[in-house]
Amino acid sequence: MENRRDFLRKSSMAASMLMFIPRFLVPVKKQLLPPILSSKRKALDHMVQTSSDENMLFSRSSLASYYNSSGLLTYSGENMLTYSEDFRNASWVTAGSSLTISPDIVAPDGSFTTGILQEDLQKSEHRICRSLSVEQGTTYTISLFLKAGTCAKVRVSFMNKASYKKGNPSFIFNLLDGAITSPSVNVLYSTVTNAGDGWWRVSVTGTPDLKPISGFQIFMMTDKGTINYRGNNRNIYVWGGQFESGLKVTSYNSTSDQPGSVIRYNYNPESTALIGFLVEPKATNLLVYSENLDNPEAWLLVNTVAIKSEVFAPDGVSKSIKLLEDASFNLHYIRPLTLQQTTIGQIYNFSVFIRPGERKWVYLSINDSSVHFDLNERSVSRSVNPLFLNTDTEFVGNGWVRCSASIIASASEMEFAIGVEPDDNDRNYAGNESFGIYVWGAQLETGLYASSYIPTLSKAYVRRDEICTLLAPETAQPYDIFIQRRNGGSWADDISDSYQIPFSRYEVEGAGFWDPGTTDEGKEQIAEELYPTEFINAGLTKDKVTVFANDYRIQSADQLWSINMAMNKSCQPHRFEIRSGDQWASDAGKDKERSELYMLNELPFDQDVWLSYAVKVYPGDPVTSQFCHIGQFHATEDSHDAASVPILTFRFNGEDDLSVTTCANVEDPLVVNATGEVRYVGKLTRGVWVRNVLRVRFSPTNAQLQWWENGQEKLNLANTGIGNTDEVGPYWKFGIYRTQSVETLTVEYANMELSLESLQSRIYNPLLII
C-alpha cells in the first residue's frame, strides 16, 4: 500500500488531492487537529469522524468524467478485473507459457509485483488471458502495462471471437518503439502511453455485439508477426490489467478480490483548484457519436461544413471539429441526422462544448426555440425563449465553454441543433465561408441540468449510479451527519448505521459524523466555521438571478458591493449594500438610492401567498433616510395609473427601528396614492438573523395578513385593504431602497422562499442558515 501511495504521488492530480486531504478528507482527532482546522476547535469539539478514503465505500460500474488537477477533462471507470496485479491468482490463465513474479523488475507503481510471461518450448500459441461476462452491445476498453523482455512484439486482443461480428478487435504492438500496427477493422479506439522505464500502457476499445462473453488476451509473437510458433523461453513483462465499460481508457484502478472503482475528485478547470468529489446519479447521453460531429451517419449539416481541426478538445487529447458557415443567406447549424425520440412532458437538457473561432455568438435550438450565448463573455443572452427552464454556461479552460439549455418535451420527436450567428439572436444571415466555431462533446439527457460529460459512439451510453457510503464510527450510539457540497450543506439526524451520501450534481467538499442532538444554532455555527460564506458579485442591472426557484432581476448602482450572493450555502444568501450616492441608472436625478432584486412573476389577488426568509441588518451608523425599505410588495400599476407606493413594506430607521406599513387604493384609474397605514412598530436587532414568515391575501378591500417573527405572531389582520385595483397582482422586492443618505447600510437575506403553497411549517421549524 505504501508503494501504491508513493506511485500516486507522482501524478499531479494525486499530489494535489493528497495536499488537500487535511482540509476535509482525513479523520479529525480533537487532540491533534490538522493545521488548517486548528482555529475551528469550538465547532470541532463535537466531531466524531470525518470522511476519508479509508472510511468510505464507493462503487460505480461505468465510465464517468471529471476535471483533473491540470484542468483537463478525464475519465474514471470500474476495473472489472479482480486481482489486477496478482499474477499468482488462478484467474490469470496462460497457454504455451508460464507466469511468475519478477524479483527484480520494478512495476510502474514502484512495487515488485511485475509479472513475467515466458513462452515454453512447444509449437503453439504463447499467451495470457482473462475471461469475463459482459453486456452484449456495450462498448468496453481493455488496458495493460507491458514491457519488453527478450520478446519485443505482442498482439493485444479481446477474447471470444464468437462475441464479435468481425472477430476479436486486436492490433500488433511493438514493445521497443510503442508502435501499433495491423489493427482489426472493429477496433474503435487504441492508445499507447509511455509509462517510463520501458513500460507502455496499451489500450484497445471494442464492442461485443453478438454474445455477452469476452475478456482479453496478450499473444507473444515472433519478430515476423507469427503467434503460433515453437517457443524459445523468451519473455515479456506485464502488470496492471484493466477491463472497463466505455470508450475511454481511464486511470488505472488496482483491485484484489472485488472489481474496483475510485471516487472522482473534481477540480476547477480554470483555476485547477480542488473542488470536491462527485456522487452523481445515473444518466444517459442519448446522442450518438458525441465527439464525431463530422460523421455524416450521425449528424446533419445545414448550410455548414464540419472539418477536423488541430484545436484540442477539453480533454487535451482529442481534436475538435470546426463548424464553418457557408455563403448562403440562411440559418447555419448542425443537428443529429434523425430527430430525437422524446417523451412528452419529460424535461431534457441539451449541452455541448463550444469554443469561439471567427464567430463568438452561438445558439442552441430545440424545435426552433432558441437560446443564445456570447462565448467571449461566457454569458447567456437575455433573448431567451421562455420555454427554456434553465440555461447555463460553464467555462472549462482553453477558451472552451459548455453551453446548456433545458426544456420540457412537447412532442415525441424533437430537433436539437447547434447554430452559428454573427450577433445575438441573428440566426438568418449571409455567411462567410471561412468563419465558424469549434464544437465537441454534445450531450442530451433527461433532467434540468447538464451532468458530467458522457462520451458516446454508435449508441447511447449510461453512466451508472455512484454509490458512496460513509462507514459509521465503531460505537453503538446514533450520530448526526453534516455534508458540505459546493452549493451548500445539509444535516441528517440520528443516523445509527452507515450512511449513503445522496446524489447531486454538486461536489462533496466534506462529510462527518457529529455527536447526536446538535442544536440548530450549533449546526449553523459548525457549517459557517468550517465553510465560511463565500460571496461573489451577483451581476449587473437587469441581470436575472434565481433564488429558490423564483426569478428576479437586479436594480442597483452596479458596484462590486451592490449585490453579492454566496454559491457555497444551501440557504442562498444575498447581501445588499448601499453607500452614499449609489443610484440605479433609472433613479438618476431623483432622491433615491437602491440595491434590490425584483421578482419577475406577479402574484395573485384573493389567494394565499406565503413568504419565508431570514434577514440580518449589519451593525453600522443609524439610518437617517426619510424612508428605507428592506423588503416590499409593490403594485403592478395599470398603464393609466399613477406610480404606486409599496402596498406592504418593512421599513428600517435609526439604530434598530422597524415598522410594517400597508396601503390600499380603490380608485381606478389611480391618480393620487392613499396614505399608508402603519400596522406595526418595533425593534430589529442588528447583527443577528431574524426569521420571518408571512401569509398575505392581496385585495384592495378584503385582504388578510399574518406575520410571524422568530416564531411569534406579530400581526393578524383581516377584512382590510392591501393592494390596488390593478389588472394583475403585485410582485415582491427585497434588498434596500431608500432616500439619499450619507451612511452605508448592509442587509443580508437567506432562505428567501415565496410560494402559493403553504409555508406554515417554517414558522416553528425554519430552514437552517447553512
Salt bridges, closest charged atoms under 4 A:
ASP6 OD1 - ARG9 NH1 3.01
GLU54 OE2 - ARG5 NH2 3.62
ASP86 OD1 - ARG88 NE 3.26
GLU119 OE2 - ARG234 NE 3.09
ASP120 OD1 - HIS126 ND1 3.48
GLU125 OE1 - ARG127 NE 3.13
GLU135 OE2 - ARG464 NH2 3.41
ASP197 OD2 - LYS147 NZ 3.74
GLU270 OE2 - ARG378 NH1 3.19
GLU280 OE1 - ARG264 NH2 2.77
GLU280 OE1 - ARG463 NE 3.62
GLU291 OE1 - LYS248 NZ 3.07
ASP294 OD2 - LYS308 NZ 3.07
GLU310 OE1 - LYS319 NZ 2.82
GLU325 OE2 - ARG359 NH2 2.80
ASP326 OD1 - HIS332 ND1 3.34
GLU358 OE2 - LYS322 NZ 2.93
ASP368 OD1 - ARG427 NH1 3.46
ASP374 OD2 - LYS360 NZ 3.04
GLU415 OE2 - ARG335 NE 2.87
GLU421 OE2 - HIS372 ND1 2.65
GLU466 OE2 - ARG60 NH1 2.71
GLU466 OE1 - ARG264 NH2 2.64
ASP493 OD1 - LYS523 NZ 2.74
GLU507 OE1 - ARG486 NE 2.47
ASP515 OD2 - HIS46 ND1 3.34
GLU524 OE2 - ARG691 NH2 2.50
GLU528 OE1 - LYS569 NZ 3.28
ASP551 OD2 - LYS544 NZ 3.96
GLU577 OE2 - ARG579 NE 2.71
ASP587 OD2 - ARG594 NE 2.70
GLU593 OE1 - ARG738 NE 2.79
GLU596 OE1 - ARG594 NH1 3.17
GLU596 OE1 - LYS733 NZ 3.14
ASP608 OD1 - ARG695 NH1 2.86
ASP608 OD1 - ARG697 NH2 3.05
ASP638 OD2 - HIS640 NE2 3.98
ASP641 OD1 - HIS640 NE2 3.61
GLU655 OE2 - ARG686 NE 3.70
ASP656 OD1 - LYS683 NZ 3.36
ASP657 OD1 - LYS683 NZ 2.58
ASP668 OD1 - HIS640 NE2 3.05
GLU677 OE1 - ARG679 NH2 3.42
GLU709 OE1 - LYS714 NZ 3.90
GLU753 OE1 - ARG762 NE 2.66
